[in-house]
Amino acid sequence: MTFDDLLKKWDWKPIRNCPGRYVLQASRNDLCLADVLDADVDQNEYRVSTAPDAVLVVKLDEGGIISYKRRDGSFVHTLNTRDGFVRKLSQLGIIP
């Protein structure tokens, strides 16, 4: 699935003061990445000191998804343009 496909398929809201980043507005917060993407995907999971939750990362054609898996099993999914993706991964310390 592409960035544009995901942007059209789900209800994404721009994240305030974070250009190029959107948060999924879902009535359920139990949707895993496979649910959002309609497919099993290769995802990388990170534990970083700058985030209290596990960080799941999937690269897309034009950016990527950064999801946070909370301790209670719920998720927060963010869709990111190329610039937003790189900027946030850098802020999290996942890429230099």
N, C-alpha and C positions, 0 to 999 in steps of 0.2 A: 504494500500500500504506500502511496506517495504522500508527501506533505499536503498537497492540494486536496487529495482524496479525503484525508483525515479532517482537514479544515471544513470541508463541505458535509461530511458524514455526521459529525458530532457538534454539540453546542459548546464552543470555546469562547471564553471571555478573556480579553486582553488583561495582562497583569499590570497593574498600575505601576508606573515608574520603571518598567522593564520592557523596553522596546523589543519587539520580535518574539515575545513570549506570551503564551496563552494557557489558561488553566481550564481543564474540562469541567463543565457544569453538568454533572450527572445527578440524577435523582438517587442513584446508588453509588456508594463509594467502595463497593466490593468488586468492581470491575478490574480484573487483572489486565496486564498488557495484551495477552492473547485475545481477550474480549474486545479491547479497544481496536486492535489491529485486525481482528477477524482471522487470525492465523497464529500458529506457534512461531515464535521469533527467537533469534539469537539475541540474548540480552546480557549485558554485563552488569554485575552487581558490585557496588562499592560501599564500604563503611568508611565514612570520613568524619573528621572531628568537627567540621563546620555544619553538619546536619545530624539531628538526633535519630533520623530514620535511615533505613537502607535506601540507597540511591540506585535505581535501575535505569540503564541507558540503552537506547536503541537508535542507531544512526539511520536516517532516511536520506532520500535523494537530495533534498533541500533543507537540511537541518536535522532535527531528531526529536525524540521524546525523552524527557527526563521525568521519571516517576519516583515517588517516595512511598515506600511500603512501611506503614506505621506498625507499631508493636501490636495493635489490636487486629491486624490483618487487613485493614482498610488501605486504600491507595489515594494519592493525589497525583494526577497525571498532568504534565505540562507539554505542550507542543511548541517547538522552537524553530524559528527561522535559522538559517546558517549562522548569522551573526549572534543571535540570541543563544544558540546552542553552544557555540565556542565560548562566549562570554560567561555563561553560567557554569560550564564545566571547569573553566579556569577559576572562577570564584570558589567552587567547591574543592579545588585542589586536585581534580581528577586529571587535568592536563596542565602543563606548565604555561 
